[in-house]
Amino acid sequence: MKLIIAGRDRTMDIGETLRRAAELLHQGDSSRKPAWIPDGISALTLQQVASDADYLNELIRLMRYRDGVDTLDFKIPGRPGWRGRWMSRIKLVLWRLLRYQHDRIAFRQNLINTLLTSALEFEVAARQKEVAELKQRMAELEKTGGRGEVKIQQLPGGEH
Amino acid sequence: MDIHQILAGFAEGDAISREATQLRDIFRRWGYISDLFVDTDHVAPDLRTACRPLGEYIGRPGDICLHHYGLASPAADLFFASPARKIIVYHNVTPAKYFVGIDDAVAAQLRTARATLPELGRKTDAIWAVSQFDANDLQAAGLRAVKVFPLLYNPPPATLKPDWRILAQFAGSLKTILFVGRIAPNKRIEDLIQAFAWYHRALNPYSRLLIVGSPRSAPRYFTLLRMLAGDLDLPNVCFEGFASPAGLEAYYQVADLYVSASEHEGYCLPLVEAMDHDIPVIARAVGGTPEAMGSGGILYEDLKAEELGVLMHRVLTDSALRNETLRSQRERIRKLRERSVESELKALLAGFLT
């Protein structure tokens, strides 16, 4: 760690207090920490891809884990003081009243999201199969110099 | 003798476009014919009258031609082919590694641009770099006679009114953290979002992060960031897209703190703009960033996300630290405003104008 404030190196004083405060955050209440996403399905795995094509495949894989609208409870933040407490309670009551409608809408939205992700997966698979077939056909044509019959090898799931 | 400039693109708010416009105005004031020639495919429709198409450029041996270089482009090819005396203004080439998988075509363009660097000395009459960091980059590529001409800062005109809709949208008591810049992978906006996640969850839920900048140059990276904000359950991360000058003015007015986690910058003008708006600035000390900041603001290296989150909180709540930071920034801005651009330019062009 290095910290320069107003042109002066403050690593040893302010930097050290930051480090200690950050450690305390780690030890604190889990509801006050950022949501934790396992490495294999984190959005940051998109940084590891090697090409544009890999990116698309990885994105669709990650979408599978994210096509549902979350209907879980969540912590409603409250400001200090009696007004803050009252506002929190009002928000809590409103959330309970709206919960049924919210879950119903979420169910329908999840259905649409899942169907869309599936459609996208099918579309990408179909395009990949088509490209593989075209590449094979081109390779055969190049071998025969553009003459004669070209036999296409049946790819899994192909319909010729 | 004419002094023209060739650019790969032209956009409102873009640092290179603003510098080129400022230089053109100076050359015209000195009595030269001076225009900006730009690839029309990369000019916003409402700005087409502010510049001329590349096809209209005719270079003559006695002329001077400047090219702002950061990417291999048709504009660069036209510049190198010009019979005029050529000056390249180097704005740094982003390392291609940042764009692999995000945009392979851009990665290839950046690789080409970097591979071309050693040839710049042979193809041009002078090389200017917009920071010492950029000059070192060129020297590492084997170029010797590189002069430093720091990126120009042109403060917004006093008549510029902030966009009232943005002021109204972000009014209220939430602490607002701002980042301005292209949504590009070298900016490491994912680090900023993760630091904000700690600040927002653990220290101040009444806060928001505004990310202002066009996502067009790296839409796949933008998708990654949106997904990350969703993963971390951060509805208060607001991707605001491109901002007009009035919009940008409004974002600076509503901001309480400016933070940049960018990992590669040739200079980074938004840091200077934020300092000029009297907003405390925290930036990663990399590339040309320390030169842009001078001895103003807060520079960091190797901070974990949670440590950066704590630093944000400290600057926003510790009035002594905040005042010390702001004082240093005001001093930096005073020095920048006192800069004598025309005499610097005359000295750099000494061998060309006689």
Interface residues (C-beta under 8 A of the other chain):
Chain A: M1 K2 L3 I4 I5 A6 G7 I14 T17 L18 R19 A21 A22 L25 H26 G28 R32 K33 P34 A35 I37 S42 A43 L44 L46 Q47 Q48 V49 A50 S51 D52 D54 Y55 L59 L62 R66 F74 P77 R79
Chain B: V100 G101 I102 D103 D104 P185 E190 Q194 A197 W198 R201 A202 L203 P205 Y206 R220 T223 L224 L225 M227 L228 G230 D231 L232 D233 A285 G294 S295 G296 G297 I298 L299 Y300 E301 D302 L303 K304 E306 E307 G309 V310 L311 R314 L321 E324 T325 R327 S328
